[in-house]
Amino acid sequence: MDSDRGSRGGKQLQILQGEILTADPRQEHPYEPFDSFEQPVDAEWTEGPPPHGETSWRVRWDRAKTFFTTGPQRRWEERQRARATERERLGAEPRLSERDELRLLRENIADAGERYMESLRLSDIHAPGFTDDERAKKVSALHSVYAQMMVASCLRPMQQGVNAAAIVRAASTMTTMYLLSPTFQNVVKEYAEPVREAIQNRIDAKARSKMDRAQYRARVANRFLAQRNKGLADLGDRRIDLVDPRSLMSAKWQRRFDDLQFRERGNREMFTARSAAMTEVALTENAFARMRHPGADTNQIATSYNAMIALLYKQAEDDGLTRQDVAQASRVVLGERVRDDPRVQVMIEGMAHGRLRMSPPHHERIAGTDRVHKVWRGTFENYLGDEVVPTRYRDPDNQAGVLGAFTLRSPMSATAHQGEMATTMAQTMANAIERGDMAAFNQDMAGYMLGYVARAEKFDGDGVPGAVPDRLFQSRTMLAAMTADGFNDKELQETYANAYVEAIEAVRDAYPEFSRQWGQTYGENWQDFMHRATVDPRQAHADWQAHQAAGGTGAPGSERGAGRERPGPPHNEQQAGAQYQA
C-alpha cells in the first residue's frame, strides 16, 4: 500500500464560509450448440491454476461491485437473467417461427461474443514470458473459436429446413464474412453444401458487378489513351500507360479480396470492427486486473497491453478497416460492458473519477420507415454535458494516428486519486456557482457526501430529482476505483475526505462572495444532517431538500451556532466501519 495514503486524514473539513442500440448485453449461461456440432474448444490454450494473488484481487473486485447495487442496476440484471432463460427455452424448441429464429440467432451471436471476451479476460495473455508472436497467436486462436460459435448459431435453422437464402438474409454482414473463411467449411462439414451456392451466388454477383464496372472504366480510359498516344498502339498490352481494372477498385475491396485468398491458404480469421472492438475491450479488462495482482510488474503489463492493441489495430487495417472504425466500435462495446457491469468504468482514465460518462441516447429514424427509436452511438461527455472523445492519438493536436479507443488506467496512489477526485468535485460545484444556481450547488454538496456515507442499497438516488443521482454515481465510482486499487475502509475514508476538503477549499478561494452568501443563507452547521444521513440517508436528504425550499438557516433539525464541527464525510473509524462492514 502506498505510504502517502491518508496523509492528511487529521485535517478538518473547511466548509464554505458562506438504451444502446447495439448488440444487447448478456449474462453468462451454458453454450448449447445443436446436436450435430461439438462445442468449439480452444484446447491449445488451456490455462493453468490462478496466478498468485488472484484470490485477493477477486475479493477486491467483488467488493467494488457493492457500490453499484442500486435498484435500477438490480432490475437490469434481473431482465438479463430473464433473457438468458428465454434464450435457453428457444434453443430447446425443435421448431421456431422465423421471428423467433432471428431472435435466437441474435442472442446466440451475442453470446458467442461474450464468451470470446470472457476467454480473453481470463487468459494469461499479459503474463511474463509470452512473446508478442505468442500473444498474437493466442488472440487468433480465441478469435477462431468465436467464429466457429457464430457459424454454429447461424446454421441452427438448417435442421428445420429453412432455405439457404433465408440463412444468408438472417446472418449479419459480419457473420456472412466469417462464413467465407475455411472455418466455415471445417465446422459445418455436410451442412456446407446446402448454403454454399446461395452464399457464393451473392458474393459472385457483387464481385462481378464491381469488376465489370472497373473493367468498363478501364476500357474507356485505355481507349482515350490509345487515341492520345497513337504511337504506342503497336505495343498492345505491353504499354505502360494502360489502366489496370484493379486500380479502379477501392483499396478496401482490393485488400479484402487479397486477404480472402490469403486466408484460404490458412491465415488467421478476418477481424470486423465489432470483433476487433470486443478484443480491445477484453484485453483492457485483462490488463487492468493483471496490474493489480500482488507483485505484478505494472510496466511490463502496460508494455504488453500497448503492443497487443497496436497489433490489433494494424491487423484491422490489413483487413480493410480504418482505425477510426475500430475505435468507434470499441467505445460502443465499452458502453455495453459498463451497462452490464458499472465497475468497468474504473478501468478507464476519466471515467474512473467521474469526469466522463456515457452520453444520453438520442432518437433516430429507422431507415425506410417513419418509426424512431433510441440509440447510443458510443459518444461520451463530461458531467457538464460537453462531448468528449476519449480516443488516444499519436498526434492529439490533429487527431492523427489512432492508438486506441480509450486509455487504460494504471494503479494509482492515494495522492493521485485525491487529486483526480478533488478536480472533478471542484469543477462540478464551480459550474453551479458560475450559473448562479444555489440549488444545484447544494445538490452537488449533498450528493458528493451522501455518495460516501450512504450505501447504495440504502439510498441509490433512484427517483430523486436534480443532480443528486449523478453525484451519487460519481462518488461511488470514485470509491470503487480506490477499492479496485487495494484501499481499505480507513484509506477510502481518509482519501475521499481529503479530496472533498481540497475541492471545498478551491471553490471557497475562487468564489469568496458566493461563499459568504451561502453561509448567510444556509449556515455553517449542517453536520447534524450528515450524522442523520448515516442512519436514514433518504429521510435526511428529504429533510435537507425541504430545508432549502424553506430558505432556512442552519442545518435541518438543528440549532444554528458558531464553532461547531463543519460538514464532511465521517472522520472516525467507527462511523466508516458502520458504512463499509462486510
C-alpha positions in Angstrom: 0.0 0.0 0.0 1.3 3.5 -0.9 2.8 5.3 2.0 1.1 8.6 1.2 -2.5 7.2 1.7 -4.5 9.3 4.2 -1.5 11.6 4.9 -4.0 14.4 5.5 -6.5 12.4 7.4 -6.5 14.6 10.5 -7.4 17.8 8.8 -10.9 19.1 9.5 -13.2 19.9 6.6 -13.2 23.6 5.8 -16.7 24.1 4.5 -17.8 27.2 2.7 -18.0 30.2 4.9 -20.7 31.0 3.5 -30.6 2.2 -24.5 -27.9 1.1 -26.7 -29.0 0.2 -29.7 -26.2 -2.3 -30.3 -25.8 -6.0 -29.7 -27.6 -6.3 -26.4 -25.6 -7.2 -23.2 -25.8 -10.7 -22.0 -25.5 -12.9 -18.9 -23.3 -16.0 -18.9 -25.0 -19.3 -19.4 -24.1 -22.7 -20.9 -23.4 -22.8 -24.6 -25.8 -25.3 -26.3 -24.9 -25.9 -29.9 -27.3 -28.1 -31.9 -26.7 -31.8 -31.8 -24.7 -32.2 -34.9 -21.9 -29.9 -33.7 -19.4 -30.4 -31.0 -18.7 -27.3 -28.8 -15.6 -25.4 -30.1 -12.8 -25.9 -27.7 -9.6 -23.9 -27.5 -7.5 -26.9 -26.5 -4.2 -25.3 -27.4 -4.5 -22.6 -24.8 -5.7 -24.3 -21.7 -4.9 -22.0 -18.7 -3.1 -23.2 -15.6 -4.1 -22.6 -12.0 -4.9 -19.0 -11.0 -1.7 -17.0 -10.5 -0.6 -15.9 -7.1 -2.8 -13.0 -5.8 -5.8 -13.6 -8.0 -8.0 -14.5 -5.0 -7.2 -11.3 -3.2 -7.9 -9.4 -6.5 -11.3 -11.1 -6.9 -12.2 -10.2 -3.3 -11.5 -6.6 -4.0 -13.3 -6.7 -7.4 -16.3 -8.3 -5.8 -16.3 -5.6 -3.1 -16.2 -2.9 -5.7 -19.5 -4.2 -7.0 -21.3 -3.2 -3.8 -21.0 0.4 -4.7 -23.3 -0.2 -7.7 -26.0 -2.4 -6.1 -28.7 0.2 -6.9 -32.3 -0.6 -7.7 -32.0 0.2 -11.4 -28.9 -2.0 -11.7 -30.6 -4.9 -9.9 -33.7 -4.6 -12.2 -31.4 -4.6 -15.3 -29.6 -7.7 -14.1 -33.0 -9.4 -13.5 -34.0 -8.6 -17.0 -30.8 -10.1 -18.3 -31.4 -13.3 -16.4 -34.9 -13.4 -17.9 -33.4 -13.1 -21.3 -30.9 -15.9 -20.7 -33.8 -18.1 -19.6 -35.7 -17.2 -22.7 -32.7 -18.0 -24.9 -32.4 -21.4 -23.3 -36.1 -22.0 -23.9 -35.9 -21.1 -27.5 -32.8 -23.2 -28.0 -34.6 -26.2 -26.7 -37.6 -25.8 -29.1 -37.4 -28.2 -32.1 -39.2 -25.7 -34.4 -39.5 -21.9 -34.2 -41.2 -19.2 -36.2 -39.0 -17.1 -38.5 -39.2 -14.3 -35.9 -38.1 -16.5 -33.1 -35.3 -17.9 -35.2 -34.0 -14.4 -35.8 -34.3 -13.6 -32.1 -32.3 -16.8 -31.2 -29.7 -16.1 -33.9 -29.1 -12.6 -32.4 -28.9 -14.0 -28.9 -26.5 -16.8 -29.9 -24.2 -14.5 -31.8 -24.2 -12.1 -28.9 -23.5 -15.0 -26.5 -20.6 -16.1 -28.7 -19.2 -12.6 -28.5 -19.5 -12.5 -24.7 -17.8 -15.9 -24.5 -15.0 -14.7 -26.7 -14.4 -11.6 -24.5 -14.6 -13.7 -21.3 -11.9 -16.1 -22.6 -9.7 -13.1 -23.2 -10.5 -11.6 -19.9 -9.5 -14.8 -18.1 -6.4 -15.7 -20.1 -2.8 -15.2 -19.1 -2.0 -13.3 -22.3 -0.3 -10.5 -20.4 1.7 -12.8 -18.1 5.5 -12.5 -18.2 7.2 -14.9 -20.6 4.9 -14.5 -23.6 6.4 -13.1 -26.8 4.4 -10.7 -29.0 4.0 -13.5 -31.6 2.7 -15.9 -29.0 0.2 -13.3 -27.7 -1.0 -12.7 -31.3 -1.3 -16.4 -31.9 -3.4 -16.8 -28.7 -5.8 -14.0 -29.7 -6.1 -15.6 -33.2 -6.9 -18.9 -31.7 -9.6 -17.5 -29.4 -10.9 -15.4 -32.3 -11.2 -18.6 -34.4 -13.3 -20.3 -31.7 -15.6 -17.2 -31.7 -16.0 -17.6 -35.5 -16.9 -21.3 -35.1 -19.5 -20.4 -32.4 -21.1 -17.8 -34.7 -21.2 -20.2 -37.6 -22.9 -22.9 -35.4 -25.5 -20.3 -34.3 -26.3 -19.3 -37.8 -26.8 -22.8 -39.1 -29.2 -24.0 -36.5 -32.3 -23.3 -38.6 -31.0 -25.8 -41.2 -32.3 -28.6 -39.1 -35.8 -27.3 -39.5 -35.4 -27.0 -43.3 -35.0 -23.2 -43.5 -33.8 -22.4 -47.0 -30.3 -21.2 -47.7 -31.3 -17.8 -48.9 -33.1 -17.2 -45.6 -30.0 -18.1 -43.7 -28.0 -15.5 -45.7 -30.6 -12.8 -45.1 -30.7 -13.6 -41.4 -26.9 -13.5 -40.9 -25.3 -10.2 -40.4 -22.6 -8.9 -42.7 -20.1 -9.8 -40.1 -21.4 -13.4 -39.9 -21.5 -13.7 -43.7 -17.9 -12.7 -44.0 -17.0 -15.3 -41.5 -18.9 -17.9 -43.5 -16.5 -17.3 -46.4 -13.5 -18.5 -44.4 -12.0 -22.0 -44.0 -13.6 -22.2 -40.5 -17.0 -22.4 -42.2 -16.1 -25.5 -44.2 -14.3 -27.1 -41.2 -17.2 -26.5 -38.8 -20.3 -27.1 -40.9 -19.0 -30.0 -43.0 -22.0 -31.7 -44.5 -24.1 -28.5 -43.9 -21.9 -26.5 -46.2 -23.4 -27.8 -49.4 -27.0 -26.6 -48.9 -25.8 -23.0 -48.3 -22.6 -22.8 -50.3 -24.4 -22.0 -53.6 -26.6 -19.2 -52.0 -23.6 -17.6 -50.4 -21.4 -18.0 -53.4 -24.0 -16.5 -55.7 -24.3 -13.4 -53.6 -20.5 -13.0 -53.4 -20.0 -13.7 -57.1 -22.7 -11.2 -58.1 -21.2 -8.4 -56.0 -17.7 -9.2 -57.1 -18.8 -9.5 -60.8 -20.6 -6.2 -60.6 -17.6 -4.4 -59.1 -15.1 -6.0 -61.6 -17.4 -5.3 -64.6 -17.6 -1.7 -63.6 -13.9 -1.4 -63.1 -13.2 -3.1 -66.5 -15.6 -0.8 -68.3 -14.0 2.3 -66.8 -10.5 0.8 -67.7 -11.6 0.2 -71.3 -12.9 3.8 -71.6 -9.7 5.2 -70.1 -7.5 3.0 -72.3 -9.4 3.9 -75.4 -8.8 7.6 -74.7 -5.1 6.9 -74.0 -4.8 5.0 -77.3 -6.2 7.9 -79.2 -3.9 10.4 -77.5 -0.8 8.2 -77.8 -1.2 6.6 -81.2 2.5 5.9 -81.5 2.2 3.3 -78.6 -0.6 1.4 -80.1 1.6 -1.3 -81.6 2.9 -2.3 -78.1 -0.5 -3.7 -77.1 -0.7 -5.0 -73.6 3.0 -4.1 -73.0 2.1 -0.4 -72.9 3.0 1.1 -69.5 0.1 3.6 -69.7 -2.6 1.0 -69.7 -5.1 1.3 -66.8 -5.4 -1.8 -64.6 -9.0 -2.5 -63.7 -7.9 -3.4 -60.1 -6.6 0.1 -59.7 -10.2 1.3 -60.2 -11.5 -0.8 -57.3 -11.4 0.7 -53.8 -8.4 -0.1 -51.7 -10.8 -1.7 -49.2 -12.1 -4.2 -51.8 -8.7 -4.9 -53.1 -7.4 -5.7 -49.6 -10.4 -7.8 -48.7 -10.1 -9.7 -52.0 -6.4 -10.4 -51.5 -6.9 -11.2 -47.8 -9.7 -13.7 -48.5 -7.4 -15.5 -50.9 -4.6 -15.4 -48.3 -6.8 -16.8 -45.6 -7.9 -19.6 -47.9 -4.2 -20.6 -47.7 -4.5 -21.0 -43.9 -4.1 -17.5 -42.5 -5.9 -16.0 -39.5 -9.6 -15.1 -39.4 -10.6 -11.6 -40.6 -11.4 -9.0 -38.0 -14.6 -7.0 -38.3 -15.0 -3.6 -36.5 -17.1 -5.4 -33.9 -14.8 -8.3 -33.2 -11.8 -6.0 -33.1 -13.7 -3.8 -30.6 -14.5 -6.8 -28.4 -10.8 -7.8 -28.5 -9.7 -4.3 -27.4 -12.1 -4.0 -24.5 -11.4 -7.6 -23.3 -7.6 -7.1 -23.4 -8.1 -3.9 -21.5 -10.1 -5.7 -18.8 -7.4 -8.4 -18.6 -4.6 -5.9 -18.3 -6.4 -3.9 -15.6 -6.8 -7.0 -13.4 -3.3 -8.3 -14.0 -1.8 -4.9 -13.0 -3.5 -5.3 -9.6 -2.3 -8.7 -8.6 0.2 -8.6 -5.7 3.8 -8.3 -7.1 2.6 -7.6 -10.6 5.1 -5.8 -12.9 2.9 -2.9 -13.9 5.3 -1.6 -16.6 5.7 -5.0 -18.2 1.9 -5.5 -18.4 1.4 -2.0 -19.8 4.0 -2.6 -22.4 2.4 -5.9 -23.3 -1.0 -4.3 -23.5 0.1 -1.4 -25.7 1.9 -3.9 -28.0 -1.3 -6.0 -28.3 -3.5 -3.0 -29.0 -1.1 -1.7 -31.6 -1.0 -5.1 -33.3 -4.8 -5.3 -33.2 -5.2 -2.0 -35.0 -2.6 -3.0 -37.5 -4.4 -6.3 -38.3 -7.7 -4.4 -38.5 -6.2 -2.1 -41.1 -4.9 -5.1 -43.0 -8.5 -6.4 -43.1 -9.7 -3.3 -44.8 -11.0 -1.4 -41.7 -10.0 2.0 -40.6 -8.6 2.8 -37.2 -11.5 5.2 -36.6 -14.0 2.4 -37.4 -12.4 0.2 -34.7 -12.2 3.0 -32.1 -15.8 3.9 -32.7 -16.9 0.2 -32.3 -14.7 -0.2 -29.2 -16.5 2.7 -27.5 -19.8 1.1 -28.2 -18.6 -2.2 -26.8 -17.2 -0.3 -23.8 -20.6 1.2 -23.2 -22.3 -2.2 -23.3 -19.9 -3.5 -20.8 -20.5 -0.5 -18.5 -24.2 -1.1 -18.7 -23.8 -4.7 -17.8 -21.1 -4.1 -15.1 -20.7 -0.5 -14.0 -17.3 -1.5 -12.4 -15.8 -1.4 -15.9 -15.8 2.4 -15.6 -13.0 2.3 -13.1 -10.7 0.8 -15.7 -10.7 3.9 -18.0 -9.0 7.2 -17.4 -11.6 9.9 -17.0 -14.5 7.6 -16.2 -12.9 6.3 -13.0 -13.1 9.6 -11.2 -16.4 10.8 -12.6 -15.2 13.3 -15.3 -16.6 11.2 -18.2 -19.8 9.3 -18.7 -21.9 7.9 -21.5 -23.9 10.5 -23.3 -27.7 10.0 -23.2 -29.2 8.1 -26.1 -31.0 10.0 -28.8 -33.8 9.4 -31.2 -33.1 8.3 -34.8 -35.5 7.4 -37.5 -35.3 3.8 -38.7 -34.2 3.8 -42.3 -37.1 3.3 -44.7 -39.8 3.8 -42.1 -41.5 6.6 -40.2 -40.6 4.9 -36.9 -38.0 6.2 -34.5 -36.0 4.5 -31.8 -33.5 5.5 -29.1 -29.9 4.7 -30.0 -26.5 5.3 -28.4 -23.5 5.7 -30.8 -20.6 5.3 -28.5 -20.4 9.0 -27.5 -19.2 10.3 -24.2 -19.5 13.6 -22.3 -18.3 15.2 -19.2 -20.6 15.9 -16.3 -21.3 19.4 -17.6 -22.8 17.9 -20.8 -19.9 18.7 -23.2 -19.0 15.9 -25.6 -15.6 14.4 -25.0 -13.7 11.9 -27.3 -11.5 9.6 -25.2 -9.6 8.2 -28.3 -5.9 8.0 -27.9 -4.0 9.6 -30.9 -0.3 9.5 -31.9 -0.8 13.3 -32.5 -3.7 14.6 -30.4 -3.5 18.1 -32.0 -4.7 17.0 -35.4 -6.2 13.6 -34.3 -3.8 11.7 -36.4 -2.8 8.1 -35.8 -5.4 6.4 -33.6 -3.7 4.3 -30.9 -6.7 3.1 -29.1 -10.3 4.0 -28.3 -9.6 4.9 -24.7 -6.8 4.9 -22.1 -6.3 2.1 -19.6 -5.9 3.3 -16.0 -2.9 2.1 -14.2 -2.8 1.6 -10.3 -2.8 4.9 -8.5 -1.6 6.2 -5.2 -3.8 8.0 -2.7 -2.3 11.3 -3.7 -3.2 10.7 -7.4 -6.8 9.5 -6.5 -7.3 12.5 -4.2 -6.2 15.0 -6.9 -8.5 13.5 -9.5 -11.5 13.4 -7.2 -10.9 16.9 -6.0 -10.7 18.3 -9.5 -13.9 16.6 -10.5 -15.8 17.8 -7.4 -14.5 21.4 -7.7 -15.2 21.7 -11.4 -18.8 20.5 -10.9 -19.5 22.8 -8.0 -17.8 25.7 -9.7 -20.1 25.2 -12.7 -23.2 25.6 -10.5 -21.7 28.7 -9.0 -21.0 30.2 -12.4 -24.6 29.7 -13.3 -25.7 31.3 -10.1 -27.6 28.1 -9.2 -27.6 27.8 -5.4 -30.0 24.8 -5.5 -27.7 22.9 -7.9 -24.7 23.7 -5.7 -26.5 22.3 -2.7 -27.4 19.2 -4.6 -23.7 18.8 -5.6 -22.6 19.2 -1.9 -25.2 16.8 -0.6 -24.7 14.3 -3.4 -21.0 14.0 -3.0 -21.3 13.5 0.7 -24.2 11.1 0.6 -22.4 9.1 -2.0 -19.8 8.3 0.7 -21.9 7.9 3.9 -24.9 6.1 2.4 -24.5 2.6 0.9 -26.0 2.1 -2.5 -28.7 -0.3 -1.3 -29.9 2.2 1.3 -30.0 5.3 -0.9 -29.3 4.9 -4.6 -30.9 8.2 -5.7 -33.5 6.5 -7.9 -36.3 8.9 -8.4 -34.6 11.8 -6.7 -34.8 14.9 -8.8 -31.9 17.2 -9.8 -28.2 16.4 -9.8 -28.1 14.2 -6.7 -28.3 10.9 -8.6 -25.4 11.9 -10.8 -23.3 13.0 -7.8 -24.0 9.7 -6.0 -22.9 7.8 -9.1 -19.8 9.8 -9.4 -18.7 9.4 -5.8 -19.4 5.7 -5.8 -17.4 5.2 -9.0 -14.5 7.1 -7.3 -14.8 4.8 -4.2 -15.0 1.7 -6.4 -11.8 2.8 -8.3 -9.9 3.1 -5.0 -11.3 -0.3 -3.8 -10.0 -1.9 -7.0 -6.6 -0.4 -6.3 -6.5 -2.1 -2.9 -7.6 0.7 -0.5 -9.2 -0.5 2.8 -12.1 1.2 4.6 -9.9 3.6 6.5 -7.9 4.6 3.4 -11.1 5.1 1.5 -12.5 7.4 4.2 -9.3 9.5 4.5 -8.6 9.9 0.8 -12.2 10.8 -0.1 -12.4 13.2 2.8 -9.2 14.9 1.8 -10.4 15.2 -1.8 -13.6 16.8 -0.5 -11.6 19.2 1.6 -9.4 20.2 -1.3 -12.4 20.8 -3.6 -14.2 22.9 -1.0 -11.1 25.0 -0.4 -10.6 25.6 -4.1 -14.2 26.7 -4.5 -14.1 28.9 -1.4 -11.0 30.6 -2.6 -12.2 31.1 -6.1 -15.7 32.4 -5.1 -15.5 34.2 -1.8 -18.6 36.3 -2.3 -20.7 33.2 -3.1 -19.2 31.5 0.0 -20.4 34.4 2.1 -23.9 34.3 0.7 -24.1 30.6 1.2 -23.1 30.9 4.8 -25.7 33.6 5.4 -28.5 31.5 3.8 -27.7 28.0 5.0 -25.3 28.5 7.8 -22.1 26.7 8.7 -23.5 23.9 10.7 -25.2 21.2 8.8 -23.2 18.4 10.5 -26.4 17.1 12.1 -27.6 16.5 8.6 -24.6 14.3 7.9 -25.0 12.4 11.1 -28.6 11.7 10.4 -27.7 10.7 6.8 -25.7 7.7 8.1 -28.8 6.4 9.8 -31.5 7.2 7.3 -30.0 8.9 4.2 -33.2 9.1 2.2 -35.1 10.9 5.0 -32.1 13.1 5.8 -32.0 14.2 2.2 -35.7 14.8 2.0 -35.4 17.0 5.1 -32.5 18.8 3.6 -34.5 19.5 0.4 -37.4 20.8 2.5 -35.0 22.9 4.5 -33.6 24.5 1.3 -37.1 25.1 -0.1 -38.0 27.0 3.1 -34.9 29.1 2.8 -33.9 28.1 6.4 -30.7 29.0 8.1 -28.6 26.2 9.7 -28.9 22.5 9.2 -32.3 20.9 9.1 -33.3 19.7 12.5 -30.5 21.5 14.3 -30.0 24.8 16.1 -27.7 27.3 14.5 -24.5 28.1 16.3 -20.9 29.0 15.7 -17.8 26.9 16.3 -19.3 23.5 15.7 -17.6 20.9 13.5 -18.1 21.6 9.9 -19.7 19.1 7.5 -17.9 16.3 5.6 -17.6 12.5 5.4 -17.3 10.8 8.8 -13.9 11.3 10.5 -13.7 8.3 12.7 -13.3 4.6 12.1 -16.5 3.8 13.9 -18.6 5.8 11.5 -16.7 4.5 8.5 -16.9 0.9 9.7 -20.7 1.1 10.0 -20.9 2.1 6.3 -18.4 -0.5 4.9 -18.8 -3.6 7.0 -18.9 -6.8 5.1 
